[in-house]
Amino acid sequence: MEFSPIKTESDYQNALTEIERLFDAEPGSPELDRLDILTTLVGVETAIGQKITLDV
């Protein structure tokens, strides 16, 4: 299972597409593990992106 950082909008959209594909993964499967990791990466990217755009 290979992962890379989400650096571009394209990377982000590709991750969302993969999450959609994996959404019904079977419990205990490698696909569910991949889904868990991808959703974590996207969640962190979303949180970081929101922090970066805030005016402080």
C-alpha positions in Angstrom: 0.0 0.0 0.0 1.7 3.2 -1.1 0.7 6.7 -0.2 2.1 10.1 -0.9 1.4 13.6 0.5 -1.5 15.6 -0.9 0.3 18.5 -2.5 -2.0 19.7 -5.3 -5.7 20.1 -6.0 -5.4 17.1 -8.4 -3.9 14.9 -5.6 -6.8 16.0 -3.3 -9.4 15.2 -6.0 -7.8 11.8 -6.7 -7.9 11.0 -3.0 -11.6 11.8 -2.8 -12.3 9.7 -5.9 -10.4 6.8 -4.3 -12.3 7.3 -1.0 -15.6 7.1 -2.9 -14.5 3.8 -4.6 -13.5 2.3 -1.3 -16.5 3.5 0.7 -18.2 0.0 0.9 -15.0 -1.9 1.8 -15.4 -5.0 3.8 -14.5 -4.9 7.5 -11.0 -6.2 8.1 -10.0 -5.9 4.5 -6.9 -4.1 3.1 -9.3 -1.8 1.3 -10.8 -0.7 4.6 -7.3 0.0 5.9 -6.6 2.1 2.8 -9.9 3.9 3.2 -9.0 4.7 6.9 -5.6 6.1 5.9 -7.0 8.1 3.0 -9.7 9.7 5.0 -7.2 10.7 7.7 -4.9 12.3 5.1 -7.8 14.2 3.5 -9.0 15.3 6.9 -5.6 16.6 7.8 -5.2 18.3 4.5 -8.6 20.0 4.8 -7.7 21.2 8.3 -4.3 22.5 7.3 -5.8 24.2 4.2 -8.4 26.0 6.3 -5.8 27.2 8.8 -3.5 28.5 6.0 -6.2 30.6 4.5 -7.3 32.3 7.8 -6.2 35.8 8.4 -4.5 36.1 11.8 
